[in-house]
Amino acid sequence: MDIQTHLIKKTANSPKVCTNCDNQITKGEVYHLEEGINEHIHSLLARSFCSNCYAKYGEKKLLKGNE
């Protein structure tokens, strides 16, 4: 079963790691969080991407990793 997802812009309230490049996302930094369009994705499964990866690859290419 495929869950359709998109990325939403968030501000980190705690340090995170980019799923794509493994760089640190620091508290207060803007990042992009994966979110289900019609279904909820558990926060432990949702992927986080730093702004650099988002700018470099875009939403479609980053999310394609799970298809």
C-alpha positions in Angstrom: 0.0 0.0 0.0 1.5 3.3 -1.1 0.9 6.4 1.0 1.1 9.6 -1.0 3.3 12.2 0.6 4.5 15.8 0.2 7.0 18.0 2.0 6.0 20.8 4.4 8.3 23.6 5.5 9.0 23.5 9.3 11.3 25.1 11.8 13.2 22.6 13.9 12.4 22.7 17.6 15.1 20.2 18.3 18.2 19.0 16.3 17.5 16.6 13.4 19.5 14.9 10.7 18.8 15.2 7.0 17.6 11.9 5.5 19.3 12.6 2.3 22.8 14.0 3.2 23.1 13.1 6.9 23.9 16.8 7.7 22.8 18.2 11.1 19.6 20.3 11.0 20.0 22.6 14.1 17.3 23.9 16.4 15.6 27.0 14.8 16.7 26.0 11.2 14.2 25.6 8.5 13.8 22.1 7.0 11.2 20.1 5.1 9.3 17.3 6.7 7.5 14.5 4.9 3.8 14.4 5.6 1.0 12.2 4.3 -1.5 13.8 2.0 -4.5 11.7 2.9 -3.0 9.5 5.6 -1.0 10.2 8.7 2.7 9.1 8.7 4.1 8.3 12.1 6.7 10.8 13.1 9.3 8.0 13.4 8.8 7.1 9.7 8.5 10.6 8.3 11.7 11.8 6.6 13.3 15.2 7.2 15.3 17.1 4.5 17.6 20.1 5.0 17.0 23.3 3.0 20.1 22.6 0.9 18.9 19.3 -0.3 15.4 20.6 -0.9 16.9 23.5 -3.0 19.3 21.2 -4.9 17.0 18.3 -5.6 13.4 19.5 -5.1 10.4 17.7 -3.6 9.8 15.1 -6.3 13.4 13.8 -6.4 13.7 13.6 -2.6 10.4 11.7 -2.2 11.1 9.4 -5.1 13.5 7.4 -2.8 10.5 5.4 -1.4 8.9 4.5 -4.6 
